């Protein structure tokens, strides 16, 4: 492989990793929101 092809592969891998991290962070935030919504709903139902 030439140096140019190697650099392109690294760049693609970095972009892919950034996208993966972003998706994981968003999934975590959504999971947290769902848990808090469920918790508040249960608390209000018990009151």
C-alpha positions in Angstrom: 0.0 0.0 0.0 1.2 3.5 -0.7 1.4 6.2 2.0 -1.6 8.0 0.5 -3.9 4.9 0.7 -2.7 4.3 4.3 -3.5 7.9 5.3 -7.0 7.6 3.7 -7.7 4.4 5.7 -6.7 6.1 9.0 -8.9 9.1 8.2 -11.9 6.9 7.5 -11.2 4.9 10.7 -11.1 8.2 12.8 -14.3 9.4 11.3 -16.0 6.1 12.0 -14.8 6.1 15.6 -16.1 9.6 16.1 -19.5 8.6 14.8 -19.5 5.5 17.0 -18.7 7.6 20.1 -21.4 10.1 19.2 -24.0 7.4 18.8 -23.1 5.8 22.2 -23.3 9.2 23.9 -26.7 9.8 22.4 -27.9 6.3 23.3 -26.8 6.9 26.9 -28.6 10.3 27.1 -31.8 8.7 25.7 -31.6 5.8 28.1 -31.2 8.2 31.0 -34.2 10.2 29.9 -36.3 7.1 29.6 -35.4 6.0 33.1 -36.1 9.3 34.6 -39.5 9.6 32.8 -40.4 6.1 34.0 -39.3 6.9 37.5 -41.3 10.1 37.7 -44.3 8.4 36.2 -44.2 5.7 38.9 -43.7 8.3 41.7 -46.7 10.4 40.5 -48.9 7.3 40.1 -48.1 6.3 43.8 -49.0 9.8 45.1 
